[in-house]
Structure formats: C-alpha cells, structure tokens
Amino acid sequence: MSASLAIAIVCPTAWPPGDDIAWRVHEEGQALARRGHRVTIFAPGTRADDLRAAHARIMRAEDGQPAALLAAPGTPRVLIVGRARRTGSRLGVSPFDAASQLEVAISHGGFDVVHVHEPLTPSPGLSVLRRATGVTATTFHRPDPITGAAFLGPLVHRALARVDVRIATSPTVERAVTQILGGDFLVQPWGAHPTVPHPPEIGIAIVARGRDRAALRFAIAVARLLPRELRGPIALMGPREAPWRIRTAIPKALREDIEIIPDTGPASWHRLLESASIVLLGAPGDIDGPVTAQAMAAARVIVAPRSPEADERLVDGINAIVVAPFVREPWAEAITDLIGDPDKRTALGHAAVASSISWDEIADTLEQAYLDALARHEQGTAPTEARVVGDLRVRPASGTDPARFAAACWEAGLDVVAVASPGGVGAANAIAAAAPPELTVILGQEIASTDGIVIGLFLTEDVPTGRGFPETANQIHAQGGVVVIPHPSTSQPPPPELLRTHARLVDCIELANPAGGPTQRPVLRTARQLGLVISAGSAATGPEGLGAVGVEMRPFRDGRDFVDALAESELVRPRRRRARRARGARRSS
C-alpha cells in the first residue's frame, strides 16, 4: 500500500450488524483498516446517544473540521446517521431521515473514497454518490431489489454514470444489475476467516436461509433418509426472518437429533460448522451466501442443488457435490458415499479451500481498484466547472418589453432563464435576441393540452395546443425538447394518475416556487431521493418577480444535458446585481 486512504462506507441497513449487508460492510471495513486505511462507516441505528454523537461530529465537519469524521488508521469508526425502527421482529430503516446528515458528511468529510452498499435500496445512497468529490464505489448484493428499482431508470443511470468502481457479490447479481444498468462490474464473492477447526469425521450442517420453506423441508427430508449412526449430529440454520417456524418444519423423529442455530452472524456460522463435515445447501440462493463461503474456507464438503449459481461457483466432484434439485434419493446416496469415503471428503475439502477467498484478499482487490480510480482522476483533473443560477420558468405577459425583461433577468442575479409563455416561442425568441451575452435564454412554451398545462423547453417552434398529454409530450421530445410538469399552485398540470401512466414522458417536475418558502427544501430532497428530477421557477410575468426562486447547477449543452445537470442542482435564492445601463445602451445602438 502506497498511502493511507480516507474511506467512507455507507451501509443501508441497521447497525450493529444484523443482516448479510451489514456484516459484509463490517468485514470489509475491518480488512481495509488492517491495511492502514482510515475507514468511517455510516449506518442507521437505534441508540439516541449514537445519533447525537454522530450529529455533533458532522456539524464539526461542516464548520471546517473534517478530521471529526475520519477514523484513526487501523481502526474503523462507526457513525450512526438515521434511525432504524423496529417493525415486528425486524429492524426497518427510515430511508430519508439520514439523507441531510449524510450529504453534509460526504460533502465536508474530506474522503478519498465513498463506497455505497446496495445503492438501489430505499436509502440516501444515490444522493450520497452525487455529493462525493473523490472516488466513488458501489456494491450490489441482491438481484431482487434491483429489478424493483428499474422504474427509477434515468435517475439511476445519472447517479451511477460517474461511479468509478462497480462491484457485484456474485455472477447472479452481476447479471441482474447489467440487465438494468449495463456497464462493467468487478465480481467479489463473500470472503471468509480460516478460523473454524478441522472437520470432524461425521456430522451434517443444513443451510436453508432463504424464505422458501420448501428448501428447508427438502434438506430435512434428505437428512431423515440417512441412518443416524452414519450421519452423526445435525446442525440447522434456517431463515432469519421467522426462527420460530424452523422448529415446526422438523418432524418429531428428528427433533432430538437436530440442533437449531439462529443466524446471528459470523459467530453463529462458525458454530454451525464446528460439528459438521458435510454441508447441505437447501436452495441455489445459499450457494453465493456467507455461510457457504465460510464452509468452503474451513474445508467442509458442500452438497448443493444443480443450478446456474452452482455452475458458476462449484465444480461437481472437484470442490463440491452437485445434485439434481428436490430429488431425495440421489442426495441421500451422494451423502452416504461421502460419509463412507474420508479420502474423497479430504480431497473435496482441500479443493474448496483453494477456491475460497479471505477478507484480506478482498481488501487487497478493493484497495487496488480505489488506487486505480484515483490515478484516473488525477490524469483527468480539470478546473472546477463554473456554476450557473437559473429561474427555470418565467411567463412574461403580453406586451412586455423584451430588452427591459432581459436586463431585469440579469439584474436579478440570473445566468439562465427559461421563458415559457402561453402564446408560443415568439416571446422567448424576442427576449433571447435582446439578452446580454452572459444570459442564457431557454426557449419554451406553456402548452394547454386537453389533460392540463405542460411546459416545453428547448423548443425551436410552437407546439400545437388542444392535444392529449402523451401527444403533446411526444411533440416536445420530437424537437429535442424537455417536458416539464408545472407547479400546481401556478398552473393546472395533468392529473397524477395520468402522469404515473406516462411517467417515461416526463423529464422533470416543478416542485419549487416562490410560495413554498424554506419548508419546500425537505420536500425537494425527498422527491429527488424518490427518483424525480426537480425544477424550480418563479412563474414571473414581469421584472418584479424574477429570481424569487432558482436553482444553481452546472452549465449544460442541450436539453438532455440540462436534465442531467438539473438532477444535481441546488435550490437557491439568486443574489441581485446592479443595473448595467451601459451594456443596455450598446445593445440598442
């Protein structure tokens, strides 16, 4: 390692660790810290004292003391941001109450690397990625929430477009992510600690951690076919979500022989394996899990169902035994054969160890990926791009003097103004022709569709009125334009149910206006985290209302780039400039 990196790891699930995501964050953080890096873990929790302590450190960082958030080299620091709430027997996480604190921490913490785990779960992960100034990394853990987040499309692509290092925890997850997002991924399976004792001569462990109880019942049925004197003791780890159901799945004939071990993390995984030489996996989903990784590192023999997951991780007869799923007799025969052949068990166990990976090796790969990304950043370093301030919807009244209106926009502190009047793009063209060179005028129109008012920006010609919303939006897009849904307090937009049906046609929604005041900031933050691109406009009809609300954003090239820039914008109140009479005189001469 050439230098100690300041690394922020964002965990979306509750701390102390209680699920696989948090345990992986814990293990990766510890391994990176062992390499001398300064690792800070941000996660939700339940203790009020922890929340207050983290808040105090974040406020110190915002006041110019970034060291308040950084860990000492070698020992991770955990900061609890956001409250985890108990729902029934599980801890749920409020996805948005940590957002503002995390955004401040990432913006002011001076981190070289920001690594967000499972960014598509309900969490501030996407917002955090936009705030990071150094290297960004993401780890995807499960395929199921990814398909559920596909509707976020444009926001997800924008947020992840600048991610430097993308990681999937298995080839299965990699396939699911690439189908939605595309791009290249580094596959890093679960690591393990080689701390479990040498396998005993007999003993079976059953792993069926998924919610499908059919896999649990099948594995138990296979164990029941094995003579007791051959199989030895049985240890069972079932789903974490409903541990009381595991007992009901065990037939009375086996209840005295099976020890149920609750899934509480690495210590329980080690305990499960201590008395077992053979590990039965109930379902394909268990193959890519942490218990299997630990079992292979501890030279236990894996017996797994044939599946794509098995094809990618296991080699039948080399480092595991792979059997047709849900057929009891072949499973019982394969296990009986293993019990009677200690040399075969030893060979399979040694091969399993050789195909496993340690957490220190995981950290080594992560470190190299981070350093490579840092080098790319340094090679492509460019001056910080200037920011512009815009009022993204004004609607000058009929008879407005274009030159006076353009000058008023500049004096109001605006660099960008979007002009969208009901009469077509003529008013916007007139103001653009009279504007000073420093003022960018976006040509737009306020269009009365049969379903409600729609704003079209970046237009080149008038859009006909009196058409349905879908046709109106398509005509805007046909010009390379941007479809904006206006704020309901200033215009009557199409009804929400229609917008939900045609969500793909909407580029951004105007949720900030002069009447909103300071209370609209949390609304905007939450809306953005839900995947909405937010616009802000004064709807001013004359010079007096210009710049009552605005956004600060990076410069843009065209309509599509405008939407991308708007996704990372900030709500601001423009600062007025002094009138520039001399420039106006030159323009009129």
C-alpha positions as CSV (number, residue, x, y, z in Angstrom):
1,M,0.0,0.0,0.0
2,S,1.4,3.4,-1.0
3,A,-0.8,5.7,1.1
4,S,-3.5,5.7,3.8
5,L,-6.8,6.5,2.2
6,A,-9.8,8.1,4.0
7,I,-12.7,5.8,3.1
8,A,-16.4,6.3,3.8
9,I,-18.5,3.2,3.6
10,V,-22.3,3.8,3.6
11,C,-24.4,0.8,4.9
12,P,-28.1,1.0,4.2
13,T,-29.1,-1.5,7.0
14,A,-29.2,-1.2,10.7
15,W,-26.1,-1.2,13.0
16,P,-24.9,-3.2,14.9
17,P,-24.9,-5.7,12.1
18,G,-27.9,-7.9,11.9
19,D,-28.0,-8.9,8.2
20,D,-25.7,-10.0,5.5
21,I,-25.2,-6.5,4.0
22,A,-24.1,-5.0,7.4
23,W,-21.9,-8.0,8.2
24,R,-20.1,-7.6,4.8
25,V,-19.6,-3.9,5.5
26,H,-18.2,-4.8,8.9
27,E,-15.8,-7.3,7.5
28,E,-14.6,-5.1,4.6
29,G,-14.2,-2.2,6.9
30,Q,-12.1,-4.2,9.3
31,A,-9.9,-5.7,6.5
32,L,-9.3,-2.3,4.9
33,A,-8.4,-0.8,8.3
34,R,-5.9,-3.6,8.8
35,R,-4.2,-2.3,5.7
36,G,-3.7,1.1,7.4
37,H,-6.7,2.9,5.8
38,R,-8.9,5.4,7.7
39,V,-12.3,3.8,7.5
40,T,-15.5,5.5,8.6
41,I,-18.8,3.5,8.4
42,F,-22.1,5.4,8.1
43,A,-25.2,3.4,9.1
44,P,-28.6,3.7,10.7
45,G,-29.1,2.6,14.3
46,T,-31.4,2.8,17.3
47,R,-29.4,4.4,20.1
48,A,-30.2,8.1,20.6
49,D,-26.8,8.6,22.1
50,D,-25.1,7.3,19.0
51,L,-27.3,9.5,16.8
52,R,-26.4,12.6,18.8
53,A,-22.7,11.8,18.8
54,A,-22.6,11.4,15.0
55,H,-24.6,14.6,14.5
56,A,-22.1,16.5,16.6
57,R,-19.2,15.2,14.5
58,I,-21.0,16.0,11.3
59,M,-21.6,19.6,12.4
60,R,-18.0,20.0,13.3
61,A,-17.0,18.8,9.8
62,E,-19.4,21.3,8.3
63,D,-17.7,24.0,10.4
64,G,-14.4,23.2,8.8
65,Q,-13.1,20.3,10.9
66,P,-13.2,17.3,8.5
67,A,-11.0,15.3,10.9
68,A,-14.0,14.9,13.2
69,L,-15.3,12.3,10.8
70,L,-12.1,10.5,10.0
71,A,-11.0,7.3,11.8
72,A,-7.6,6.6,13.0
73,P,-5.6,4.3,10.7
74,G,-6.2,0.7,11.6
75,T,-9.5,1.1,13.5
76,P,-12.8,1.7,11.8
77,R,-15.1,4.5,13.1
78,V,-18.9,3.9,13.0
79,L,-21.2,6.9,12.9
80,I,-24.9,6.3,13.3
81,V,-26.9,8.5,10.9
82,G,-30.6,7.9,10.5
83,R,-32.9,5.9,12.9
84,A,-33.6,2.3,12.4
85,R,-37.1,1.4,13.6
86,R,-38.4,-2.0,14.8
87,T,-41.3,-3.4,12.8
88,G,-42.5,-6.6,14.3
89,S,-39.5,-8.9,14.8
90,R,-37.3,-7.0,12.4
91,L,-35.5,-3.7,12.2
92,G,-36.7,-1.5,9.4
93,V,-34.9,1.7,8.3
94,S,-36.5,5.0,7.5
95,P,-34.9,5.8,4.1
96,F,-34.7,9.5,4.2
97,D,-34.1,10.8,7.7
98,A,-30.4,10.3,7.3
99,A,-30.1,12.0,4.0
100,S,-29.3,15.5,5.0
101,Q,-26.6,14.5,7.6
102,L,-25.0,12.0,5.1
103,E,-24.9,14.7,2.4
104,V,-23.2,17.1,4.7
105,A,-20.7,14.4,5.9
106,I,-19.8,13.3,2.4
107,S,-19.5,16.9,1.2
108,H,-17.3,18.1,4.1
109,G,-15.6,14.9,5.3
110,G,-12.6,15.1,3.0
111,F,-12.9,11.4,2.0
112,D,-10.7,10.0,-0.8
113,V,-13.2,7.2,-1.4
114,V,-17.0,6.9,-0.9
115,H,-18.3,3.4,-1.1
116,V,-22.1,2.9,-1.1
117,H,-23.5,-0.6,-0.5
118,E,-26.8,-1.6,-2.2
119,P,-27.5,1.9,-3.6
120,L,-30.9,0.9,-5.1
121,T,-32.5,0.0,-1.7
122,P,-34.7,2.7,-0.1
123,S,-31.8,4.8,1.3
124,P,-29.9,8.0,0.6
125,G,-27.3,6.1,-1.4
126,L,-27.9,7.8,-4.8
127,S,-27.9,11.2,-3.2
128,V,-24.6,10.4,-1.4
129,L,-23.0,9.4,-4.7
130,R,-23.8,12.8,-6.2
131,R,-22.1,14.5,-3.2
132,A,-18.9,12.7,-3.3
133,T,-15.9,14.6,-4.6
134,G,-13.3,11.8,-4.8
135,V,-13.5,8.2,-6.0
136,T,-16.9,6.5,-5.8
137,A,-17.7,2.8,-5.5
138,T,-20.9,0.7,-5.2
139,T,-21.5,-2.9,-4.2
140,F,-24.7,-4.7,-5.3
141,H,-25.7,-7.6,-3.0
142,R,-29.1,-9.0,-4.2
143,P,-30.8,-9.2,-7.6
144,D,-34.4,-8.8,-6.3
145,P,-34.3,-5.1,-5.2
146,I,-32.6,-4.2,-8.5
147,T,-35.5,-5.2,-10.7
148,G,-37.8,-3.4,-8.4
149,A,-35.9,-0.2,-8.8
150,A,-35.8,-0.3,-12.6
151,F,-38.6,2.3,-12.8
152,L,-36.1,4.9,-11.5
153,G,-34.2,4.5,-14.8
154,P,-32.9,8.0,-15.7
155,L,-32.0,8.9,-12.1
156,V,-30.2,5.6,-11.5
157,H,-28.2,6.0,-14.7
158,R,-27.3,9.6,-13.9
159,A,-26.2,8.7,-10.4
160,L,-24.2,5.7,-11.4
161,A,-22.7,7.1,-14.5
162,R,-19.9,8.7,-12.5
163,V,-19.3,5.7,-10.3
164,D,-15.7,4.6,-10.6
165,V,-15.8,1.1,-9.2
166,R,-18.9,-1.1,-9.5
167,I,-19.0,-4.4,-7.6
168,A,-21.4,-7.4,-7.6
169,T,-21.2,-10.0,-4.9
170,S,-21.9,-12.9,-7.3
171,P,-22.3,-13.5,-11.0
172,T,-26.0,-13.9,-10.4
173,V,-26.2,-10.3,-9.1
174,E,-23.9,-9.1,-11.9
175,R,-26.3,-10.4,-14.5
176,A,-29.3,-8.8,-12.8
177,V,-27.5,-5.4,-12.5
178,T,-26.2,-5.3,-16.0
179,Q,-29.7,-6.1,-17.4
180,I,-30.9,-2.9,-15.8
181,L,-27.9,-0.6,-15.7
182,G,-25.3,-2.0,-18.2
183,G,-21.6,-1.3,-17.6
184,D,-18.7,-3.4,-16.3
185,F,-18.6,-4.9,-12.8
186,L,-16.0,-6.4,-10.5
187,V,-17.3,-9.7,-9.0
188,Q,-16.2,-10.2,-5.4
189,P,-17.8,-13.2,-3.6
190,W,-18.0,-13.4,0.1
191,G,-14.8,-13.6,2.0
192,A,-14.1,-15.9,5.0
193,H,-11.9,-16.4,8.0
194,P,-10.0,-19.6,8.2
195,T,-10.7,-20.0,11.9
196,V,-13.1,-23.0,12.1
197,P,-11.4,-26.2,13.4
198,H,-10.6,-29.2,11.1
199,P,-13.7,-31.1,10.0
200,P,-14.8,-33.9,12.3
201,E,-15.3,-37.4,11.0
202,I,-19.1,-37.2,10.9
203,G,-21.8,-34.6,11.3
204,I,-24.1,-32.7,8.9
205,A,-25.0,-29.0,8.7
206,I,-28.1,-27.9,6.9
207,V,-28.2,-24.3,5.5
208,A,-31.6,-23.1,4.2
209,R,-31.5,-19.4,5.0
210,G,-33.9,-18.3,2.3
211,R,-37.6,-17.5,2.9
212,D,-38.7,-20.5,0.8
213,R,-39.6,-23.2,3.4
214,A,-39.7,-25.8,0.6
215,A,-35.9,-25.9,0.5
216,L,-35.7,-26.2,4.3
217,R,-38.2,-29.1,4.3
218,F,-36.4,-30.9,1.5
219,A,-33.0,-30.7,3.2
220,I,-34.5,-32.1,6.4
221,A,-36.2,-34.9,4.4
222,V,-32.9,-35.9,2.9
223,A,-31.3,-36.0,6.4
224,R,-34.1,-38.2,7.6
225,L,-33.1,-40.8,5.0
226,L,-29.6,-41.2,6.4
227,P,-29.0,-43.7,9.2
228,R,-28.4,-42.0,12.5
229,E,-25.2,-43.9,13.2
230,L,-23.7,-42.8,9.9
231,R,-24.7,-39.1,9.7
232,G,-23.9,-38.1,13.3
233,P,-25.3,-34.9,14.7
234,I,-27.3,-32.4,12.6
235,A,-27.0,-28.6,12.9
236,L,-29.6,-26.5,11.2
237,M,-29.6,-22.8,10.2
238,G,-32.9,-21.6,8.6
239,P,-34.4,-18.2,7.7
240,R,-33.5,-15.4,10.0
241,E,-36.9,-13.7,9.5
242,A,-39.0,-16.3,11.3
243,P,-36.9,-18.5,13.5
244,W,-39.9,-20.0,15.4
245,R,-41.1,-21.6,12.1
246,I,-38.0,-23.7,11.8
247,R,-39.0,-25.9,14.7
248,T,-42.4,-26.6,13.1
249,A,-40.7,-27.8,9.9
250,I,-38.7,-30.6,11.7
251,P,-40.5,-34.0,12.0
252,K,-40.8,-35.4,15.5
253,A,-38.5,-38.3,14.7
254,L,-35.6,-35.8,14.2
255,R,-36.3,-33.2,16.8
256,E,-34.0,-34.8,19.3
257,D,-31.2,-35.0,16.7
258,I,-31.2,-31.5,15.2
259,E,-29.7,-28.5,16.9
260,I,-31.2,-25.3,15.6
261,I,-28.7,-22.5,15.4
262,P,-30.2,-19.0,15.0
263,D,-28.5,-16.9,12.3
264,T,-26.8,-14.1,14.2
265,G,-23.8,-13.5,12.0
266,P,-20.2,-14.9,11.8
267,A,-20.1,-16.4,15.3
268,S,-23.2,-18.5,14.5
269,W,-21.8,-19.5,11.1
270,H,-18.7,-20.9,12.8
271,R,-20.7,-22.7,15.5
272,L,-22.9,-24.3,12.7
273,L,-19.8,-25.7,11.1
274,E,-17.9,-26.9,14.2
275,S,-19.7,-30.3,14.4
276,A,-20.2,-30.9,10.7
277,S,-18.0,-32.3,7.9
278,I,-20.7,-32.1,5.2
279,V,-22.9,-29.1,4.5
280,L,-26.3,-29.4,2.7
281,L,-27.5,-26.3,0.9
282,G,-31.2,-26.2,0.6
283,A,-31.6,-23.8,-2.3
284,P,-29.4,-22.2,-5.1
285,G,-29.5,-18.9,-3.2
286,D,-27.5,-20.3,-0.4
287,I,-24.6,-21.1,-2.8
288,D,-23.5,-17.4,-3.0
289,G,-24.0,-16.7,0.7
290,P,-21.6,-16.1,3.5
291,V,-22.1,-19.4,5.3
292,T,-21.1,-21.3,2.1
293,A,-18.0,-19.1,1.8
294,Q,-17.0,-19.9,5.4
295,A,-17.8,-23.6,4.9
296,M,-15.5,-23.8,1.9
297,A,-12.7,-21.9,3.6
298,A,-13.0,-24.4,6.5
299,A,-12.6,-27.5,4.2
300,R,-16.2,-28.6,4.6
301,V,-17.8,-30.6,1.8
302,I,-20.6,-28.8,0.1
303,V,-23.6,-30.7,-1.3
304,A,-25.7,-28.3,-3.5
305,P,-28.6,-28.3,-6.0
306,R,-27.7,-28.1,-9.7
307,S,-28.3,-24.5,-10.8
308,P,-26.7,-21.6,-12.6
309,E,-25.3,-20.5,-9.2
310,A,-23.7,-23.9,-8.8
311,D,-22.3,-23.9,-12.3
312,E,-20.5,-20.5,-11.6
313,R,-19.2,-21.3,-8.2
314,L,-18.8,-25.1,-7.8
315,V,-17.3,-27.9,-9.8
316,D,-19.1,-31.3,-9.2
317,G,-16.7,-33.9,-7.9
318,I,-13.8,-31.3,-7.6
319,N,-14.7,-28.8,-4.8
320,A,-18.3,-29.9,-4.1
321,I,-21.0,-32.4,-4.9
322,V,-23.8,-31.0,-7.2
323,V,-27.1,-33.0,-7.3
324,A,-30.4,-32.6,-9.2
325,P,-32.6,-30.3,-7.0
326,F,-35.5,-31.7,-5.0
327,V,-34.9,-35.4,-5.6
328,R,-34.3,-37.0,-2.2
329,E,-32.7,-40.4,-3.1
330,P,-29.8,-39.1,-5.2
331,W,-29.0,-36.6,-2.4
332,A,-29.1,-39.4,0.2
333,E,-26.9,-41.6,-1.9
334,A,-24.3,-38.9,-2.5
335,I,-24.1,-38.1,1.2
336,T,-23.8,-41.7,2.1
337,D,-21.0,-42.1,-0.3
338,L,-19.2,-39.2,1.2
339,I,-19.6,-40.5,4.7
340,G,-18.0,-43.8,3.7
341,D,-15.1,-42.2,1.8
342,P,-12.9,-40.0,4.1
343,D,-10.3,-39.6,1.4
344,K,-12.9,-38.2,-1.0
345,R,-14.1,-35.8,1.7
346,T,-10.5,-34.6,2.3
347,A,-9.8,-34.1,-1.4
348,L,-13.0,-32.1,-1.9
349,G,-12.3,-30.1,1.3
350,H,-8.8,-29.1,0.1
351,A,-10.2,-28.1,-3.3
352,A,-12.9,-26.0,-1.6
353,V,-10.2,-24.2,0.5
354,A,-8.2,-23.5,-2.7
355,S,-11.3,-21.9,-4.3
356,S,-12.2,-19.7,-1.4
357,I,-11.1,-16.1,-0.7
358,S,-10.1,-14.3,2.5
359,W,-11.3,-10.9,3.6
360,D,-7.7,-9.7,3.4
361,E,-7.7,-10.7,-0.3
362,I,-11.0,-8.8,-0.7
363,A,-9.4,-5.7,0.8
364,D,-6.4,-6.0,-1.4
365,T,-8.6,-6.0,-4.5
366,L,-10.7,-3.1,-3.2
367,E,-7.6,-1.1,-2.4
368,Q,-6.1,-1.6,-5.9
369,A,-9.5,-0.6,-7.5
370,Y,-9.6,2.5,-5.4
371,L,-6.0,3.5,-6.2
372,D,-6.5,2.8,-10.0
373,A,-9.6,5.1,-9.9
374,L,-7.6,7.8,-8.0
375,A,-4.9,7.6,-10.7
376,R,-7.6,8.1,-13.4
377,H,-9.0,11.1,-11.6
378,E,-5.5,12.7,-11.3
379,Q,-4.8,12.1,-15.0
380,G,-8.1,13.7,-16.0
381,T,-8.0,16.5,-13.5
382,A,-9.6,19.7,-14.8
383,P,-10.5,23.1,-13.3
384,T,-13.8,23.0,-11.4
385,E,-16.6,23.9,-13.7
386,A,-18.4,27.1,-13.0
387,R,-22.0,27.0,-11.7
388,V,-24.9,29.0,-13.1
389,V,-28.0,30.2,-11.4
390,G,-31.3,29.9,-13.2
391,D,-35.0,30.8,-12.9
392,L,-36.4,27.9,-14.9
393,R,-39.9,29.2,-15.7
394,V,-41.0,32.7,-16.4
395,R,-44.1,33.7,-18.4
396,P,-43.8,37.3,-19.5
397,A,-47.1,39.0,-20.0
398,S,-48.3,40.1,-23.4
399,G,-46.8,43.5,-24.3
400,T,-43.6,43.0,-22.1
401,D,-40.6,44.9,-23.4
402,P,-38.1,42.1,-24.3
403,A,-35.0,44.3,-23.7
404,R,-36.2,45.5,-20.3
405,F,-37.2,42.0,-19.3
406,A,-33.8,40.5,-20.3
407,A,-32.0,43.3,-18.4
408,A,-34.1,42.6,-15.4
409,C,-33.2,38.9,-15.5
410,W,-29.5,39.8,-15.4
411,E,-30.0,42.3,-12.6
412,A,-32.0,39.7,-10.6
413,G,-28.8,37.6,-10.5
414,L,-29.7,35.1,-13.1
415,D,-27.3,33.4,-15.6
416,V,-30.1,31.3,-17.1
417,V,-33.8,32.0,-17.6
418,A,-36.4,29.7,-19.2
419,V,-39.1,31.7,-20.9
420,A,-42.4,29.8,-21.5
421,S,-45.4,31.9,-22.4
422,P,-48.8,30.6,-23.4
423,G,-48.6,32.2,-26.9
424,G,-45.7,30.1,-28.3
425,V,-41.9,30.6,-28.5
426,G,-42.1,34.1,-30.0
427,A,-41.8,35.8,-26.7
428,A,-38.8,33.7,-25.7
429,N,-37.2,34.4,-29.1
430,A,-37.6,38.1,-28.6
431,I,-36.1,38.1,-25.1
432,A,-33.2,35.9,-26.3
433,A,-32.5,38.4,-29.1
434,A,-32.3,41.3,-26.6
435,A,-30.4,39.4,-23.8
436,P,-26.8,40.3,-22.8
437,P,-24.2,37.6,-23.9
438,E,-23.8,36.4,-20.3
439,L,-27.6,35.5,-20.0
440,T,-28.7,32.1,-21.4
441,V,-32.3,32.2,-22.5
442,I,-34.0,28.8,-22.9
443,L,-36.8,28.9,-25.5
444,G,-40.0,27.4,-24.2
445,Q,-43.8,27.4,-24.3
446,E,-46.7,26.9,-21.9
447,I,-48.9,24.5,-23.7
448,A,-52.6,23.9,-22.9
449,S,-53.2,20.2,-23.5
450,T,-56.6,18.6,-23.1
451,D,-55.3,17.0,-19.9
452,G,-53.7,20.1,-18.3
453,I,-50.8,22.6,-18.7
454,V,-47.5,21.2,-19.9
455,I,-44.2,23.2,-20.2
456,G,-41.9,22.6,-23.2
457,L,-38.3,23.8,-23.0
458,F,-35.6,23.8,-25.6
459,L,-38.1,24.3,-28.4
460,T,-37.5,25.5,-31.9
461,E,-41.1,26.1,-33.0
462,D,-44.6,26.3,-31.5
463,V,-46.3,23.1,-30.1
464,P,-50.0,22.9,-31.0
465,T,-52.4,23.2,-28.1
466,G,-55.6,21.1,-27.5
467,R,-53.9,17.7,-27.8
468,G,-53.7,15.0,-25.2
469,F,-50.7,14.9,-22.8
470,P,-49.0,11.9,-24.5
471,E,-49.1,13.6,-27.9
472,T,-48.1,16.9,-26.5
473,A,-45.1,15.4,-24.8
474,N,-44.1,13.4,-27.9
475,Q,-44.2,16.6,-30.0
476,I,-41.9,18.4,-27.4
477,H,-39.4,15.5,-27.5
478,A,-39.5,15.4,-31.3
479,Q,-37.9,18.8,-31.2
480,G,-35.2,17.7,-28.8
481,G,-37.2,19.5,-26.1
482,V,-37.7,18.8,-22.4
483,V,-41.1,18.1,-20.8
484,V,-41.7,19.9,-17.5
485,I,-44.8,19.5,-15.3
486,P,-45.6,22.8,-13.7
487,H,-46.3,23.5,-10.0
488,P,-50.0,23.1,-9.3
489,S,-50.2,26.5,-7.5
490,T,-49.3,28.4,-10.7
491,S,-50.9,26.2,-13.4
492,Q,-53.2,23.2,-13.7
493,P,-51.0,20.2,-14.6
494,P,-52.2,16.9,-15.9
495,P,-53.7,14.6,-13.1
496,P,-51.3,12.5,-11.1
497,E,-52.7,9.2,-12.3
498,L,-52.1,10.2,-15.9
499,L,-48.6,11.2,-15.1
500,R,-47.9,7.9,-13.4
501,T,-49.2,6.1,-16.5
502,H,-46.9,8.1,-18.8
503,A,-44.0,8.7,-16.4
504,R,-41.4,7.9,-19.1
505,L,-42.6,11.0,-21.0
506,V,-41.9,13.4,-18.1
507,D,-38.3,14.8,-17.8
508,C,-38.7,17.0,-14.7
509,I,-41.4,18.3,-12.3
510,E,-41.6,21.8,-11.0
511,L,-41.8,21.4,-7.2
512,A,-40.3,24.7,-6.1
513,N,-42.0,28.1,-6.4
514,P,-41.9,31.4,-4.5
515,A,-44.8,30.4,-2.3
516,G,-43.0,27.3,-0.9
517,G,-40.5,29.1,1.4
518,P,-38.0,27.2,3.4
519,T,-40.4,24.3,4.1
520,Q,-40.0,23.1,0.5
521,R,-36.4,22.1,0.9
522,P,-37.1,18.8,2.7
523,V,-39.9,18.1,0.2
524,L,-37.4,18.6,-2.7
525,R,-34.8,16.4,-1.0
526,T,-37.3,13.6,-0.5
527,A,-38.6,13.9,-4.1
528,R,-35.1,13.7,-5.5
529,Q,-34.4,10.6,-3.5
530,L,-37.5,9.0,-4.9
531,G,-36.0,9.5,-8.4
532,L,-37.6,12.7,-9.5
533,V,-35.7,15.4,-11.4
534,I,-36.8,18.7,-9.8
535,S,-37.2,22.1,-11.4
536,A,-37.8,25.5,-9.8
537,G,-39.3,28.6,-11.4
538,S,-40.8,31.9,-10.3
539,A,-43.6,31.9,-13.0
540,A,-42.9,35.7,-13.0
541,T,-44.9,37.7,-15.5
542,G,-42.9,40.9,-15.1
543,P,-39.5,42.1,-13.9
544,E,-40.6,42.4,-10.3
545,G,-41.0,38.6,-9.6
546,L,-37.9,37.4,-11.4
547,G,-35.5,35.2,-9.4
548,A,-37.9,34.7,-6.5
549,V,-36.8,31.1,-6.6
550,G,-34.0,29.5,-8.6
551,V,-31.5,26.7,-8.9
552,E,-27.7,26.5,-9.0
553,M,-26.4,24.0,-11.5
554,R,-23.5,23.2,-13.8
555,P,-23.6,24.6,-17.3
556,F,-25.3,22.5,-19.9
557,R,-25.1,21.9,-23.7
558,D,-28.7,20.9,-24.7
559,G,-32.0,19.7,-23.4
560,R,-30.7,16.2,-22.4
561,D,-27.6,17.6,-20.7
562,F,-29.9,20.2,-19.0
563,V,-31.9,17.4,-17.3
564,D,-28.7,15.7,-16.2
565,A,-27.4,18.9,-14.7
566,L,-30.7,19.6,-13.1
567,A,-30.6,16.2,-11.3
568,E,-27.6,17.5,-9.3
569,S,-28.8,21.1,-8.8
570,E,-29.3,23.1,-5.6
571,L,-32.3,25.3,-4.7
572,V,-31.0,28.9,-4.2
573,R,-32.3,32.4,-4.0
574,P,-30.4,34.4,-6.6
575,R,-28.4,37.5,-5.5
576,R,-29.2,40.7,-7.3
577,R,-26.7,42.5,-9.5
578,R,-26.5,46.2,-10.1
579,A,-28.2,47.5,-13.2
580,R,-25.9,47.6,-16.3
581,R,-27.1,50.7,-18.2
582,A,-24.0,51.0,-20.4
583,R,-24.5,47.4,-21.8
584,G,-28.1,48.2,-22.5
585,A,-27.1,51.3,-24.4
586,R,-24.6,49.4,-26.6
587,R,-27.3,46.8,-27.3
588,S,-29.8,49.3,-28.5
589,S,-27.4,51.3,-30.8
